[in-house]
């Protein structure tokens, strides 16, 4: 009997593994998952930086936990008590309650004391997600992005809002996640990970290692034109939204068609918006040309907006300062 149960469990595990492989294969074929991107990230919640797929193994454990929690809390029903008594006398592999106890022991922290049902059951479902996220974070290459983020500057909710909103195509989302995992085939990746005889220096500037962060925001060759264009498009979208809120009459319906003018005035003349204008100061300030200036003509106050599109590791350097 026990041998048959073991065989059934092994078959179920094999089926689960095959389903996961088939799912990942389909995602890769349709370019929804980069072949070199991290697998565990697929099953992390979107609001925590993952792709939000349901992991069958974790879902199975969650259902077992729900059953055990029901058996441990519903004492008024005599039939439930009979089932609970029966489960308590079963071998470890057949008892739902004992299986949950084993899951709880596996997920509990080394220096953490368990206080029975409350600690072992109510928090286990959350710990299933935490253990998967921790596994992702501890990976040397794929976990760099999540390790290097400074949560004092950017909240986790805002950081992964683009994943929660799902505004991007699946192919685009896949490429961005692969870039965060350092999985794109850069020259540095080819040299250090694939161990090919390739020079790891950037193919454009030939000065620095060609890593993802360098390509996105640190290459001196790209800084002359592509970075400026990207910066101006972000500022244009921000300028468009400010104009809409303040009541400035716009010529275009969509932000991507919007071309900012040097000076815009709202209806009634309450607000004036300057675009890319130099500010005269009573002392020398190296950067005195903010991207957008909003002047409230009634209150006589100004808001200066300067946009910086930096890599995640350089956010601390771009933190707003008071002069």
N, C-alpha and C positions, 0 to 999 in steps of 0.2 A: 504493500500500500504506500509506504513512505517513498519507495523507489519510484513508483508511478507519479507521485506528487512532484518529486525532484525533476523527473523528465518533463512534466507539464510546465514547471517553472522555467526550465532551461529553454523549452520551445517558445514560451511567451517572451522571454528576454531576447531570443534570436529574432522573433517577429518585430519587436519594438525597435531593435537596432536596424533591421532592414527598412522599416518605415521611415526612420530618421534619415538613413542614407538615401532612400528614394526621394524624400522631400528635398534634401540638400542638393541632390543631383538635378532635380527639376528646377530649383531656384537658380542653380549655376547655368543650366542650359539657356534659360530665359533671361540671363544677366541680372538677376535679382540678388545674387550673392556672388561676391568675388571669390574665385577658387582658392586664393591665398589668405583670405580674411579669416578671422577667428570664428570657430564653430560655436563656442559657448556664448558669444555675443548674440547669436540668433535667438537664444532662449531667455535673455535678460529683458526685463520690462523696458518699454520704450522711454518712459519717463526717467529711467536710470541709465540710458545710453545704449540699450540693446535694440533688437528688431521686433521683439514682442511675440515670437512664436511660442506655442504651448509645447512643453517638453512632456512626452507621454509618461516617462518614468516619474517625473515630479507630480504630474496630475494623478497618477496611480497612487502614489504615497499620500497625496492630499486627501483622496477619497477614503483611503484606509484610516487616516487620522480622523476624518469626519465620523466614520462608523464607530471607531473606538471612543470618541468624545461623546457620542450619543449613548453608547452603552454605559459609560462611566457617570453620566449626569442624570439619566432618566431612571430614577429608582422607584417611582410610583407604579409603573407598569410591571405586573408579575411576570409576563411573558418575556419582557426585556431582561428581567433579573435571571430568568431561566437561561436565556441565551448567554448572558454575561458569565453565569456560573459554568456553563458548558465550555465557553471560550477559555476560561481560566485553567481548566483541566487538560486542555489540548496541548500537544507538543508545540515547540517554538515555531515551527514552520507553518502550522495550521491555525495558530491562535492570532486573531487580529490584534488583541490587546498586547501580546508579547512582541509582535512585529513592530507595533508603534513604539514600544519601549526601546527596541533596538534602534529604530530610526532616530529617536530622541537622543539616545546615547551617542550615535554617530555625529549628530549635528551640534551637540552641546560643546561649549567652549572648554578648554583644558582646565582653567581656574574657576569655572563656574559651578556653583552648587545647584542641584535640581531640587525643587520643592514638590515633586510629584506631578499630579495631573495638570495643575495650572501652568507650571513651567514647561512640562514635557509635551503638552498637546496644544495649548492655545498659541504658543509662539513657534511651533515647529514649521507651520506653513510659511511663515515669514523667513525662517531660517533656511528653508530650501532655496529661496531666491538669493539670500545673502551668501550662502555657500558657493553658489554658481558665480555670483558676481566677484567674490573673493578669489575664486579660481582664475577668472579672467584677469583680474587686477595683478595677480602674482606672476603672470606670464612675462618673460623677459622682454620680448619684442611687442607682442600684441597689447600688453598692459601698460605701455609707456604713456599713452594719452590720458587714461583715467588716473594714473599715478601722479602725473605732472600738473594736473589742474588745481589751481588755488581756489578752494571753495570759499575763502574769505572775501574774494573779489566777485565771484560769480556763483549764484545759487545753482544747485543741481537742477532745480525745476526750470530755470531760465536757460541753462546750458543745453538741455536736451529738448527744448520746446519744439525745435524744428522736426524732431522725430515724432513727437506726440501729435503734432498738427497734420503730418503726412501730406504736405503740400507738394512734395517733389515726386517725380517719377521713380519707380522702383529701381531702375538702372542707375539714375543719378544718386539716389540714396545709397546704393550698393558701393559706388565708387568713393563716396565721401567716407563711409565707414571703413572701407579698405585703406584709405589714406590715413585715417586715424589709427588704424592697426599697424601702420608702417609696412603694409603688404604690397604696395605698388612696386613695380619693377624699376626702381631707380638704379643708378650706377653703384651707389653705396650698398644697396640690397644685393645686387649681383656680386659685388666683391666680398662682402662680409657674411652674407647668408648663403648664397649659392656657391661661394668659394671659387669664382671664376677669375681668370687673370685680367680683370678689367680695372682700369683706373677709377677710383671712387670719386674723383673731383667732378664738379659740375661741368656739364658739356658746354655751358654758355660762358660762365665767368672763369672757369679753370682755376679757381682759388680755394673754394670751400667744398666740403663733402656734399654730394648730391643726395641729401635726405629730404623728406617731405616738408619739414619746417623751412628749409632753405628755399625750396622751390616756391612755396606759398608766399613767403614774406621777407626773404633775406637776400635774394640774388641781386647784386648791383646792376646787372644787365637788364633784368626785368623791371627794376625800379624806375628806369628811364621812361618807360611808356606803358606797359601792361598794368603795373600797379597803380599808376596815376589814373588810367581809364577806369579801373575797378573802383578806386576811391571816389571818383567823380560820379559814377553811376549810383553808388550808395548814397552820396550826398544829395544827388538829384531826387532820389526817392524820398529822402527825409524832407527836402525842401518842398516837394509836392504835397506831402501830408501836412506840413506846417501851413502852407498856403490855404489848404482846404479848411483847416481848423480855424484859422484867423479870418476867413472870409475874403481872401484874395480871389479875384476872378481869373480862372484858368482857361487857357486856349485848348488844352488837350484833356481827353477823358481819362487816359491811363498814365500812370507814373512813368512807364518806360518810353513814352512819347514826349515827356516833359523836358523842355530845355529851359533851365533857370535863367532869369534876367538879372542884371546887376542890381536893380532896385525894384521891389514890388510893394505896393501900398494896398491895404485892405479897404473895403468899402466903408466910407465915412472917415477914412484917414486915421483910424485909431492905432493901427500897427504898421510899421515899416520894416521890410525884410531886405537885408543886404546880402548879396551873394559874392563870396570871394573878394572882399574889399579890405584894403589895408587900413589899419587903425593907427591914428597918431597918438603917441603916448608922451608923457613928460619925462620918461626915462627910457633907456635903451632896453628893448625886449626883442630877443632874436626872432621869435615867431609872432609877429604882430599882424598876421593876415588869416584870421579865422575863416572857416568855411561858410558859416551862416551867422548873421547878427540879427536878432529880433529886438526892435526898439518899440517899446510901449510909449506912444506919444502922450497919452493921458497921465500916466504915472511918472514918466521921465526916467524909466529904467531900461536897461539893456541886458539881453542874454546872449552870451557868446557860445557858439557851438563849433567845436573842432573835432572832426572825425578821424579816428586812427584805426586802420585795419591791420592788426598785428597778429602774429602767431600766438597760440595759447600760452606758450612759455614766456612771452614778452608782455602779457597783459599788465603785470605789476609795474613795468616801465612806463606804460601809457596811462597810469592812473591819474585822474584829474587832480590838478594842484591849484592852490590859491596863491595869487600874486599880491 
